[in-house]
Amino acid sequence: MNESDDTATRARKARQSSPFLTAKQTAFYLGLSGSTLKGMRSEGRGPVCRMHGHAYYYHIDEIDAWSNARKKGDKDA
């Protein structure tokens, strides 16, 4: 295996196991439209995100934490 094959393999594995979701994936995961997530992001009401280049990415743990903080009907809440 040459070096470029190894790099490509490593990149493919990292992409498959990345804990980061795109904005489109995040919206789907949360059951929101992309425009709703975008509006929430611009108003500072959505999950924490990062901008890499020109794209926003969301960490799955932060998405879940944001969602869990909005639970209703929990007797301890």
N, CA, C and O atoms as a Maestro MAE file, in Angstrom:
{
 s_m_m2io_version
 :::
 2.0.0
}

f_m_ct {
 s_m_title
 :::
 protein
 m_atom[308] {
  # First column is atom index #
  i_m_mmod_type
  r_m_x_coord
  r_m_y_coord
  r_m_z_coord
  i_m_residue_number
  s_m_chain_name
  s_m_pdb_residue_name
  s_m_pdb_atom_name
  i_m_atomic_number
  :::
  1 25 0.857 -1.180 0.000 1 A "MET " " N  " 7
  2 3 0.000 0.000 0.000 1 A "MET " " CA " 6
  3 2 0.896 1.233 0.000 1 A "MET " " C  " 6
  4 15 1.814 1.344 0.812 1 A "MET " " O  " 8
  5 25 0.622 2.157 -0.916 2 A "ASN " " N  " 7
  6 3 1.430 3.372 -0.936 2 A "ASN " " CA " 6
  7 2 0.835 4.428 -0.004 2 A "ASN " " C  " 6
  8 15 -0.264 4.265 0.528 2 A "ASN " " O  " 8
  9 25 1.582 5.506 0.177 3 A "GLU " " N  " 7
  10 3 1.195 6.532 1.147 3 A "GLU " " CA " 6
  11 2 -0.143 7.186 0.810 3 A "GLU " " C  " 6
  12 15 -0.934 7.446 1.716 3 A "GLU " " O  " 8
  13 25 -0.420 7.458 -0.463 4 A "SER " " N  " 7
  14 3 -1.680 8.107 -0.827 4 A "SER " " CA " 6
  15 2 -2.870 7.185 -0.590 4 A "SER " " C  " 6
  16 15 -3.948 7.652 -0.224 4 A "SER " " O  " 8
  17 25 -2.687 5.863 -0.797 5 A "ASP " " N  " 7
  18 3 -3.759 4.913 -0.501 5 A "ASP " " CA " 6
  19 2 -4.056 4.897 0.992 5 A "ASP " " C  " 6
  20 15 -5.217 4.857 1.398 5 A "ASP " " O  " 8
  21 25 -3.002 4.929 1.812 6 A "ASP " " N  " 7
  22 3 -3.169 4.939 3.257 6 A "ASP " " CA " 6
  23 2 -3.896 6.205 3.702 6 A "ASP " " C  " 6
  24 15 -4.781 6.145 4.556 6 A "ASP " " O  " 8
  25 25 -3.533 7.336 3.136 7 A "THR " " N  " 7
  26 3 -4.176 8.603 3.484 7 A "THR " " CA " 6
  27 2 -5.646 8.567 3.091 7 A "THR " " C  " 6
  28 15 -6.503 8.998 3.862 7 A "THR " " O  " 8
  29 25 -5.944 8.062 1.907 8 A "ALA " " N  " 7
  30 3 -7.335 7.974 1.455 8 A "ALA " " CA " 6
  31 2 -8.146 7.049 2.350 8 A "ALA " " C  " 6
  32 15 -9.295 7.348 2.675 8 A "ALA " " O  " 8
  33 25 -7.566 5.944 2.745 9 A "THR " " N  " 7
  34 3 -8.248 4.996 3.630 9 A "THR " " CA " 6
  35 2 -8.517 5.636 4.983 9 A "THR " " C  " 6
  36 15 -9.617 5.517 5.521 9 A "THR " " O  " 8
  37 25 -7.520 6.312 5.531 10 A "ARG " " N  " 7
  38 3 -7.693 6.990 6.822 10 A "ARG " " CA " 6
  39 2 -8.770 8.065 6.740 10 A "ARG " " C  " 6
  40 15 -9.586 8.198 7.652 10 A "ARG " " O  " 8
  41 25 -8.776 8.832 5.655 11 A "ALA " " N  " 7
  42 3 -9.777 9.886 5.484 11 A "ALA " " CA " 6
  43 2 -11.181 9.287 5.372 11 A "ALA " " C  " 6
  44 15 -12.125 9.819 5.956 11 A "ALA " " O  " 8
  45 25 -11.324 8.208 4.646 12 A "ARG " " N  " 7
  46 3 -12.623 7.557 4.487 12 A "ARG " " CA " 6
  47 2 -13.126 7.032 5.834 12 A "ARG " " C  " 6
  48 15 -14.300 7.201 6.162 12 A "ARG " " O  " 8
  49 25 -12.260 6.408 6.605 13 A "LYS " " N  " 7
  50 3 -12.649 5.900 7.925 13 A "LYS " " CA " 6
  51 2 -13.048 7.042 8.864 13 A "LYS " " C  " 6
  52 15 -14.029 6.932 9.599 13 A "LYS " " O  " 8
  53 25 -12.294 8.121 8.837 14 A "ALA " " N  " 7
  54 3 -12.606 9.267 9.698 14 A "ALA " " CA " 6
  55 2 -13.962 9.854 9.333 14 A "ALA " " C  " 6
  56 15 -14.737 10.226 10.214 14 A "ALA " " O  " 8
  57 25 -14.246 9.936 8.058 15 A "ARG " " N  " 7
  58 3 -15.522 10.503 7.627 15 A "ARG " " CA " 6
  59 2 -16.683 9.613 8.056 15 A "ARG " " C  " 6
  60 15 -17.737 10.115 8.448 15 A "ARG " " O  " 8
  61 25 -16.499 8.311 7.986 16 A "GLN " " N  " 7
  62 3 -17.559 7.383 8.362 16 A "GLN " " CA " 6
  63 2 -17.820 7.385 9.859 16 A "GLN " " C  " 6
  64 15 -18.939 7.105 10.287 16 A "GLN " " O  " 8
  65 25 -16.820 7.691 10.653 17 A "SER " " N  " 7
  66 3 -16.980 7.613 12.103 17 A "SER " " CA " 6
  67 2 -16.962 8.977 12.783 17 A "SER " " C  " 6
  68 15 -16.847 9.053 14.006 17 A "SER " " O  " 8
  69 25 -17.071 10.039 12.021 18 A "SER " " N  " 7
  70 3 -17.007 11.373 12.592 18 A "SER " " CA " 6
  71 2 -18.216 11.663 13.475 18 A "SER " " C  " 6
  72 15 -19.342 11.318 13.114 18 A "SER " " O  " 8
  73 25 -17.996 12.294 14.633 19 A "PRO " " N  " 7
  74 3 -19.116 12.660 15.491 19 A "PRO " " CA " 6
  75 2 -19.789 13.959 15.041 19 A "PRO " " C  " 6
  76 15 -20.731 14.419 15.687 19 A "PRO " " O  " 8
  77 25 -19.321 14.549 13.949 20 A "PHE " " N  " 7
  78 3 -19.874 15.798 13.462 20 A "PHE " " CA " 6
  79 2 -20.891 15.553 12.357 20 A "PHE " " C  " 6
  80 15 -20.690 14.721 11.472 20 A "PHE " " O  " 8
  81 25 -21.990 16.300 12.432 21 A "LEU " " N  " 7
  82 3 -23.026 16.240 11.409 21 A "LEU " " CA " 6
  83 2 -23.067 17.571 10.672 21 A "LEU " " C  " 6
  84 15 -22.787 18.620 11.252 21 A "LEU " " O  " 8
  85 25 -23.412 17.521 9.407 22 A "THR " " N  " 7
  86 3 -23.624 18.751 8.647 22 A "THR " " CA " 6
  87 2 -24.919 19.395 9.128 22 A "THR " " C  " 6
  88 15 -25.679 18.785 9.880 22 A "THR " " O  " 8
  89 25 -25.166 20.617 8.695 23 A "ALA " " N  " 7
  90 3 -26.416 21.289 9.065 23 A "ALA " " CA " 6
  91 2 -27.617 20.496 8.540 23 A "ALA " " C  " 6
  92 15 -28.622 20.367 9.238 23 A "ALA " " O  " 8
  93 25 -27.521 19.974 7.336 24 A "LYS " " N  " 7
  94 3 -28.618 19.195 6.752 24 A "LYS " " CA " 6
  95 2 -28.873 17.923 7.564 24 A "LYS " " C  " 6
  96 15 -30.022 17.581 7.843 24 A "LYS " " O  " 8
  97 25 -27.807 17.230 7.937 25 A "GLN " " N  " 7
  98 3 -27.947 16.021 8.752 25 A "GLN " " CA " 6
  99 2 -28.515 16.349 10.132 25 A "GLN " " C  " 6
  100 15 -29.344 15.612 10.665 25 A "GLN " " O  " 8
  101 25 -28.057 17.463 10.699 26 A "THR " " N  " 7
  102 3 -28.534 17.877 12.022 26 A "THR " " CA " 6
  103 2 -30.019 18.198 11.985 26 A "THR " " C  " 6
  104 15 -30.768 17.783 12.869 26 A "THR " " O  " 8
  105 25 -30.446 18.930 10.971 27 A "ALA " " N  " 7
  106 3 -31.871 19.264 10.835 27 A "ALA " " CA " 6
  107 2 -32.695 17.982 10.743 27 A "ALA " " C  " 6
  108 15 -33.727 17.862 11.404 27 A "ALA " " O  " 8
  109 25 -32.256 17.038 9.941 28 A "PHE " " N  " 7
  110 3 -32.966 15.758 9.808 28 A "PHE " " CA " 6
  111 2 -33.005 15.027 11.145 28 A "PHE " " C  " 6
  112 15 -34.053 14.524 11.551 28 A "PHE " " O  " 8
  113 25 -31.871 14.969 11.826 29 A "TYR " " N  " 7
  114 3 -31.753 14.283 13.110 29 A "TYR " " CA " 6
  115 2 -32.745 14.859 14.131 29 A "TYR " " C  " 6
  116 15 -33.334 14.118 14.918 29 A "TYR " " O  " 8
  117 25 -32.921 16.186 14.108 30 A "LEU " " N  " 7
  118 3 -33.805 16.857 15.054 30 A "LEU " " CA " 6
  119 2 -35.251 16.946 14.572 30 A "LEU " " C  " 6
  120 15 -36.128 17.377 15.321 30 A "LEU " " O  " 8
  121 25 -35.503 16.548 13.339 31 A "GLY " " N  " 7
  122 3 -36.858 16.639 12.797 31 A "GLY " " CA " 6
  123 2 -37.253 18.054 12.435 31 A "GLY " " C  " 6
  124 15 -38.429 18.414 12.491 31 A "GLY " " O  " 8
  125 25 -36.266 18.858 12.060 32 A "LEU " " N  " 7
  126 3 -36.497 20.252 11.689 32 A "LEU " " CA " 6
  127 2 -36.212 20.445 10.205 32 A "LEU " " C  " 6
  128 15 -35.527 19.632 9.584 32 A "LEU " " O  " 8
  129 25 -36.736 21.511 9.650 33 A "SER " " N  " 7
  130 3 -36.342 21.864 8.291 33 A "SER " " CA " 6
  131 2 -34.985 22.559 8.362 33 A "SER " " C  " 6
  132 15 -34.604 23.094 9.404 33 A "SER " " O  " 8
  133 25 -34.277 22.546 7.269 34 A "GLY " " N  " 7
  134 3 -32.989 23.230 7.215 34 A "GLY " " CA " 6
  135 2 -33.128 24.718 7.492 34 A "GLY " " C  " 6
  136 15 -32.281 25.317 8.154 34 A "GLY " " O  " 8
  137 25 -34.204 25.312 6.980 35 A "SER " " N  " 7
  138 3 -34.395 26.752 7.185 35 A "SER " " CA " 6
  139 2 -34.712 27.068 8.648 35 A "SER " " C  " 6
  140 15 -34.315 28.118 9.154 35 A "SER " " O  " 8
  141 25 -35.416 26.177 9.323 36 A "THR " " N  " 7
  142 3 -35.686 26.384 10.749 36 A "THR " " CA " 6
  143 2 -34.393 26.333 11.548 36 A "THR " " C  " 6
  144 15 -34.155 27.184 12.405 36 A "THR " " O  " 8
  145 25 -33.554 25.331 11.269 37 A "LEU " " N  " 7
  146 3 -32.267 25.237 11.963 37 A "LEU " " CA " 6
  147 2 -31.412 26.463 11.672 37 A "LEU " " C  " 6
  148 15 -30.768 26.996 12.577 37 A "LEU " " O  " 8
  149 25 -31.397 26.910 10.439 38 A "LYS " " N  " 7
  150 3 -30.623 28.098 10.059 38 A "LYS " " CA " 6
  151 2 -31.117 29.326 10.836 38 A "LYS " " C  " 6
  152 15 -30.313 30.104 11.350 38 A "LYS " " O  " 8
  153 25 -32.425 29.492 10.915 39 A "GLY " " N  " 7
  154 3 -32.989 30.617 11.661 39 A "GLY " " CA " 6
  155 2 -32.640 30.547 13.140 39 A "GLY " " C  " 6
  156 15 -32.305 31.560 13.755 39 A "GLY " " O  " 8
  157 25 -32.720 29.346 13.711 40 A "MET " " N  " 7
  158 3 -32.365 29.178 15.117 40 A "MET " " CA " 6
  159 2 -30.893 29.504 15.340 40 A "MET " " C  " 6
  160 15 -30.530 30.128 16.337 40 A "MET " " O  " 8
  161 25 -30.047 29.075 14.401 41 A "ARG " " N  " 7
  162 3 -28.615 29.350 14.508 41 A "ARG " " CA " 6
  163 2 -28.358 30.852 14.461 41 A "ARG " " C  " 6
  164 15 -27.578 31.377 15.256 41 A "ARG " " O  " 8
  165 25 -29.009 31.540 13.537 42 A "SER " " N  " 7
  166 3 -28.765 32.988 13.396 42 A "SER " " CA " 6
  167 2 -29.286 33.778 14.596 42 A "SER " " C  " 6
  168 15 -28.790 34.865 14.892 42 A "SER " " O  " 8
  169 25 -30.287 33.227 15.283 43 A "GLU " " N  " 7
  170 3 -30.844 33.885 16.470 43 A "GLU " " CA " 6
  171 2 -30.168 33.423 17.765 43 A "GLU " " C  " 6
  172 15 -30.493 33.916 18.845 43 A "GLU " " O  " 8
  173 25 -29.228 32.476 17.657 44 A "GLY " " N  " 7
  174 3 -28.543 31.971 18.833 44 A "GLY " " CA " 6
  175 2 -29.392 31.029 19.670 44 A "GLY " " C  " 6
  176 15 -29.129 30.863 20.861 44 A "GLY " " O  " 8
  177 25 -30.406 30.410 19.075 45 A "ARG " " N  " 7
  178 3 -31.308 29.525 19.819 45 A "ARG " " CA " 6
  179 2 -31.060 28.050 19.539 45 A "ARG " " C  " 6
  180 15 -31.635 27.197 20.215 45 A "ARG " " O  " 8
  181 25 -30.237 27.733 18.579 46 A "GLY " " N  " 7
  182 3 -30.025 26.344 18.194 46 A "GLY " " CA " 6
  183 2 -28.863 25.711 18.923 46 A "GLY " " C  " 6
  184 15 -28.240 26.326 19.788 46 A "GLY " " O  " 8
  185 25 -28.577 24.461 18.558 47 A "PRO " " N  " 7
  186 3 -27.439 23.772 19.171 47 A "PRO " " CA " 6
  187 2 -26.122 24.467 18.822 47 A "PRO " " C  " 6
  188 15 -26.021 25.170 17.817 47 A "PRO " " O  " 8
  189 25 -25.126 24.257 19.665 48 A "VAL " " N  " 7
  190 3 -23.790 24.797 19.413 48 A "VAL " " CA " 6
  191 2 -23.288 24.232 18.089 48 A "VAL " " C  " 6
  192 15 -23.466 23.048 17.803 48 A "VAL " " O  " 8
  193 25 -22.665 25.082 17.289 49 A "CYS " " N  " 7
  194 3 -22.113 24.614 16.018 49 A "CYS " " CA " 6
  195 2 -20.746 25.242 15.789 49 A "CYS " " C  " 6
  196 15 -20.320 26.159 16.492 49 A "CYS " " O  " 8
  197 25 -20.081 24.708 14.775 50 A "ARG " " N  " 7
  198 3 -18.757 25.212 14.384 50 A "ARG " " CA " 6
  199 2 -18.787 25.491 12.901 50 A "ARG " " C  " 6
  200 15 -19.478 24.813 12.141 50 A "ARG " " O  " 8
  201 25 -18.041 26.485 12.496 51 A "MET " " N  " 7
  202 3 -17.924 26.763 11.072 51 A "MET " " CA " 6
  203 2 -16.543 26.325 10.612 51 A "MET " " C  " 6
  204 15 -15.524 26.785 11.128 51 A "MET " " O  " 8
  205 25 -16.526 25.443 9.649 52 A "HIS " " N  " 7
  206 3 -15.283 24.970 9.033 52 A "HIS " " CA " 6
  207 2 -15.371 25.369 7.574 52 A "HIS " " C  " 6
  208 15 -16.170 24.815 6.819 52 A "HIS " " O  " 8
  209 25 -14.563 26.317 7.184 53 A "GLY " " N  " 7
  210 3 -14.677 26.841 5.823 53 A "GLY " " CA " 6
  211 2 -15.962 27.635 5.730 53 A "GLY " " C  " 6
  212 15 -16.164 28.604 6.462 53 A "GLY " " O  " 8
  213 25 -16.829 27.215 4.823 54 A "HIS " " N  " 7
  214 3 -18.114 27.906 4.639 54 A "HIS " " CA " 6
  215 2 -19.291 27.060 5.114 54 A "HIS " " C  " 6
  216 15 -20.440 27.372 4.802 54 A "HIS " " O  " 8
  217 25 -19.020 26.008 5.855 55 A "ALA " " N  " 7
  218 3 -20.076 25.097 6.281 55 A "ALA " " CA " 6
  219 2 -20.137 24.999 7.802 55 A "ALA " " C  " 6
  220 15 -19.124 25.110 8.493 55 A "ALA " " O  " 8
  221 25 -21.347 24.789 8.301 56 A "TYR " " N  " 7
  222 3 -21.564 24.611 9.731 56 A "TYR " " CA " 6
  223 2 -21.606 23.122 10.056 56 A "TYR " " C  " 6
  224 15 -22.178 22.326 9.311 56 A "TYR " " O  " 8
  225 25 -20.991 22.760 11.179 57 A "TYR " " N  " 7
  226 3 -20.987 21.377 11.654 57 A "TYR " " CA " 6
  227 2 -21.413 21.352 13.107 57 A "TYR " " C  " 6
  228 15 -21.116 22.267 13.875 57 A "TYR " " O  " 8
  229 25 -22.113 20.293 13.470 58 A "TYR " " N  " 7
  230 3 -22.658 20.121 14.813 58 A "TYR " " CA " 6
  231 2 -22.144 18.806 15.379 58 A "TYR " " C  " 6
  232 15 -22.162 17.784 14.692 58 A "TYR " " O  " 8
  233 25 -21.687 18.824 16.619 59 A "HIS " " N  " 7
  234 3 -21.224 17.604 17.279 59 A "HIS " " CA " 6
  235 2 -22.433 16.893 17.858 59 A "HIS " " C  " 6
  236 15 -23.282 17.520 18.493 59 A "HIS " " O  " 8
  237 25 -22.514 15.604 17.644 60 A "ILE " " N  " 7
  238 3 -23.684 14.826 18.056 60 A "ILE " " CA " 6
  239 2 -23.949 14.945 19.560 60 A "ILE " " C  " 6
  240 15 -25.109 14.999 19.969 60 A "ILE " " O  " 8
  241 25 -22.921 14.985 20.377 61 A "ASP " " N  " 7
  242 3 -23.125 15.120 21.827 61 A "ASP " " CA " 6
  243 2 -23.760 16.461 22.173 61 A "ASP " " C  " 6
  244 15 -24.605 16.535 23.065 61 A "ASP " " O  " 8
  245 25 -23.361 17.516 21.480 62 A "GLU " " N  " 7
  246 3 -23.916 18.848 21.748 62 A "GLU " " CA " 6
  247 2 -25.345 18.963 21.228 62 A "GLU " " C  " 6
  248 15 -26.169 19.668 21.810 62 A "GLU " " O  " 8
  249 25 -25.633 18.272 20.138 63 A "ILE " " N  " 7
  250 3 -27.013 18.243 19.633 63 A "ILE " " CA " 6
  251 2 -27.910 17.583 20.675 63 A "ILE " " C  " 6
  252 15 -28.971 18.106 21.019 63 A "ILE " " O  " 8
  253 25 -27.472 16.432 21.172 64 A "ASP " " N  " 7
  254 3 -28.264 15.713 22.174 64 A "ASP " " CA " 6
  255 2 -28.414 16.518 23.464 64 A "ASP " " C  " 6
  256 15 -29.492 16.538 24.058 64 A "ASP " " O  " 8
  257 25 -27.348 17.179 23.900 65 A "ALA " " N  " 7
  258 3 -27.418 17.994 25.124 65 A "ALA " " CA " 6
  259 2 -28.411 19.138 24.940 65 A "ALA " " C  " 6
  260 15 -29.208 19.422 25.834 65 A "ALA " " O  " 8
  261 25 -28.363 19.787 23.791 66 A "TRP " " N  " 7
  262 3 -29.282 20.887 23.495 66 A "TRP " " CA " 6
  263 2 -30.724 20.376 23.503 66 A "TRP " " C  " 6
  264 15 -31.610 21.006 24.081 66 A "TRP " " O  " 8
  265 25 -30.948 19.242 22.864 67 A "SER " " N  " 7
  266 3 -32.290 18.670 22.806 67 A "SER " " CA " 6
  267 2 -32.776 18.248 24.189 67 A "SER " " C  " 6
  268 15 -33.920 18.515 24.557 67 A "SER " " O  " 8
  269 25 -31.913 17.593 24.951 68 A "ASN " " N  " 7
  270 3 -32.297 17.142 26.297 68 A "ASN " " CA " 6
  271 2 -32.635 18.297 27.227 68 A "ASN " " C  " 6
  272 15 -33.470 18.153 28.119 68 A "ASN " " O  " 8
  273 25 -31.993 19.437 27.025 69 A "ALA " " N  " 7
  274 3 -32.264 20.612 27.852 69 A "ALA " " CA " 6
  275 2 -33.657 21.181 27.588 69 A "ALA " " C  " 6
  276 15 -34.137 22.022 28.348 69 A "ALA " " O  " 8
  277 25 -34.301 20.730 26.524 70 A "ARG " " N  " 7
  278 3 -35.616 21.229 26.154 70 A "ARG " " CA " 6
  279 2 -36.735 20.222 26.403 70 A "ARG " " C  " 6
  280 15 -37.833 20.361 25.863 70 A "ARG " " O  " 8
  281 25 -36.458 19.213 27.216 71 A "LYS " " N  " 7
  282 3 -37.471 18.207 27.526 71 A "LYS " " CA " 6
  283 2 -38.636 18.853 28.278 71 A "LYS " " C  " 6
  284 15 -38.451 19.755 29.094 71 A "LYS " " O  " 8
  285 25 -39.815 18.374 27.983 72 A "LYS " " N  " 7
  286 3 -41.031 18.822 28.684 72 A "LYS " " CA " 6
  287 2 -41.671 17.624 29.353 72 A "LYS " " C  " 6
  288 15 -41.560 16.502 28.857 72 A "LYS " " O  " 8
  289 25 -42.320 17.843 30.441 73 A "GLY " " N  " 7
  290 3 -43.057 16.781 31.120 73 A "GLY " " CA " 6
  291 2 -42.225 15.950 32.073 73 A "GLY " " C  " 6
  292 15 -42.731 15.002 32.672 73 A "GLY " " O  " 8
  293 25 -40.965 16.291 32.221 74 A "ASP " " N  " 7
  294 3 -40.098 15.578 33.170 74 A "ASP " " CA " 6
  295 2 -40.416 16.099 34.567 74 A "ASP " " C  " 6
  296 15 -40.305 17.299 34.815 74 A "ASP " " O  " 8
  297 25 -40.808 15.221 35.477 75 A "LYS " " N  " 7
  298 3 -41.206 15.675 36.817 75 A "LYS " " CA " 6
  299 2 -40.075 16.380 37.565 75 A "LYS " " C  " 6
  300 15 -40.333 17.156 38.484 75 A "LYS " " O  " 8
  301 25 -38.816 16.116 37.177 76 A "ASP " " N  " 7
  302 3 -37.685 16.763 37.836 76 A "ASP " " CA " 6
  303 2 -37.295 18.073 37.159 76 A "ASP " " C  " 6
  304 15 -36.442 18.801 37.667 76 A "ASP " " O  " 8
  305 25 -37.900 18.375 36.038 77 A "ALA " " N  " 7
  306 3 -37.521 19.583 35.288 77 A "ALA " " CA " 6
  307 2 -38.170 20.816 35.865 77 A "ALA " " C  " 6
  308 15 -37.961 21.918 35.358 77 A "ALA " " O  " 8
  :::
 }
 m_bond[307] {
  # First column is bond index #
  i_m_from
  i_m_to
  i_m_order
  :::
  1 1 2 1
  2 2 3 1
  3 3 4 2
  4 3 5 1
  5 5 6 1
  6 6 7 1
  7 7 8 2
  8 7 9 1
  9 9 10 1
  10 10 11 1
  11 11 12 2
  12 11 13 1
  13 13 14 1
  14 14 15 1
  15 15 16 2
  16 15 17 1
  17 17 18 1
  18 18 19 1
  19 19 20 2
  20 19 21 1
  21 21 22 1
  22 22 23 1
  23 23 24 2
  24 23 25 1
  25 25 26 1
  26 26 27 1
  27 27 28 2
  28 27 29 1
  29 29 30 1
  30 30 31 1
  31 31 32 2
  32 31 33 1
  33 33 34 1
  34 34 35 1
  35 35 36 2
  36 35 37 1
  37 37 38 1
  38 38 39 1
  39 39 40 2
  40 39 41 1
  41 41 42 1
  42 42 43 1
  43 43 44 2
  44 43 45 1
  45 45 46 1
  46 46 47 1
  47 47 48 2
  48 47 49 1
  49 49 50 1
  50 50 51 1
  51 51 52 2
  52 51 53 1
  53 53 54 1
  54 54 55 1
  55 55 56 2
  56 55 57 1
  57 57 58 1
  58 58 59 1
  59 59 60 2
  60 59 61 1
  61 61 62 1
  62 62 63 1
  63 63 64 2
  64 63 65 1
  65 65 66 1
  66 66 67 1
  67 67 68 2
  68 67 69 1
  69 69 70 1
  70 70 71 1
  71 71 72 2
  72 71 73 1
  73 73 74 1
  74 74 75 1
  75 75 76 2
  76 75 77 1
  77 77 78 1
  78 78 79 1
  79 79 80 2
  80 79 81 1
  81 81 82 1
  82 82 83 1
  83 83 84 2
  84 83 85 1
  85 85 86 1
  86 86 87 1
  87 87 88 2
  88 87 89 1
  89 89 90 1
  90 90 91 1
  91 91 92 2
  92 91 93 1
  93 93 94 1
  94 94 95 1
  95 95 96 2
  96 95 97 1
  97 97 98 1
  98 98 99 1
  99 99 100 2
  100 99 101 1
  101 101 102 1
  102 102 103 1
  103 103 104 2
  104 103 105 1
  105 105 106 1
  106 106 107 1
  107 107 108 2
  108 107 109 1
  109 109 110 1
  110 110 111 1
  111 111 112 2
  112 111 113 1
  113 113 114 1
  114 114 115 1
  115 115 116 2
  116 115 117 1
  117 117 118 1
  118 118 119 1
  119 119 120 2
  120 119 121 1
  121 121 122 1
  122 122 123 1
  123 123 124 2
  124 123 125 1
  125 125 126 1
  126 126 127 1
  127 127 128 2
  128 127 129 1
  129 129 130 1
  130 130 131 1
  131 131 132 2
  132 131 133 1
  133 133 134 1
  134 134 135 1
  135 135 136 2
  136 135 137 1
  137 137 138 1
  138 138 139 1
  139 139 140 2
  140 139 141 1
  141 141 142 1
  142 142 143 1
  143 143 144 2
  144 143 145 1
  145 145 146 1
  146 146 147 1
  147 147 148 2
  148 147 149 1
  149 149 150 1
  150 150 151 1
  151 151 152 2
  152 151 153 1
  153 153 154 1
  154 154 155 1
  155 155 156 2
  156 155 157 1
  157 157 158 1
  158 158 159 1
  159 159 160 2
  160 159 161 1
  161 161 162 1
  162 162 163 1
  163 163 164 2
  164 163 165 1
  165 165 166 1
  166 166 167 1
  167 167 168 2
  168 167 169 1
  169 169 170 1
  170 170 171 1
  171 171 172 2
  172 171 173 1
  173 173 174 1
  174 174 175 1
  175 175 176 2
  176 175 177 1
  177 177 178 1
  178 178 179 1
  179 179 180 2
  180 179 181 1
  181 181 182 1
  182 182 183 1
  183 183 184 2
  184 183 185 1
  185 185 186 1
  186 186 187 1
  187 187 188 2
  188 187 189 1
  189 189 190 1
  190 190 191 1
  191 191 192 2
  192 191 193 1
  193 193 194 1
  194 194 195 1
  195 195 196 2
  196 195 197 1
  197 197 198 1
  198 198 199 1
  199 199 200 2
  200 199 201 1
  201 201 202 1
  202 202 203 1
  203 203 204 2
  204 203 205 1
  205 205 206 1
  206 206 207 1
  207 207 208 2
  208 207 209 1
  209 209 210 1
  210 210 211 1
  211 211 212 2
  212 211 213 1
  213 213 214 1
  214 214 215 1
  215 215 216 2
  216 215 217 1
  217 217 218 1
  218 218 219 1
  219 219 220 2
  220 219 221 1
  221 221 222 1
  222 222 223 1
  223 223 224 2
  224 223 225 1
  225 225 226 1
  226 226 227 1
  227 227 228 2
  228 227 229 1
  229 229 230 1
  230 230 231 1
  231 231 232 2
  232 231 233 1
  233 233 234 1
  234 234 235 1
  235 235 236 2
  236 235 237 1
  237 237 238 1
  238 238 239 1
  239 239 240 2
  240 239 241 1
  241 241 242 1
  242 242 243 1
  243 243 244 2
  244 243 245 1
  245 245 246 1
  246 246 247 1
  247 247 248 2
  248 247 249 1
  249 249 250 1
  250 250 251 1
  251 251 252 2
  252 251 253 1
  253 253 254 1
  254 254 255 1
  255 255 256 2
  256 255 257 1
  257 257 258 1
  258 258 259 1
  259 259 260 2
  260 259 261 1
  261 261 262 1
  262 262 263 1
  263 263 264 2
  264 263 265 1
  265 265 266 1
  266 266 267 1
  267 267 268 2
  268 267 269 1
  269 269 270 1
  270 270 271 1
  271 271 272 2
  272 271 273 1
  273 273 274 1
  274 274 275 1
  275 275 276 2
  276 275 277 1
  277 277 278 1
  278 278 279 1
  279 279 280 2
  280 279 281 1
  281 281 282 1
  282 282 283 1
  283 283 284 2
  284 283 285 1
  285 285 286 1
  286 286 287 1
  287 287 288 2
  288 287 289 1
  289 289 290 1
  290 290 291 1
  291 291 292 2
  292 291 293 1
  293 293 294 1
  294 294 295 1
  295 295 296 2
  296 295 297 1
  297 297 298 1
  298 298 299 1
  299 299 300 2
  300 299 301 1
  301 301 302 1
  302 302 303 1
  303 303 304 2
  304 303 305 1
  305 305 306 1
  306 306 307 1
  307 307 308 2
  :::
 }
}
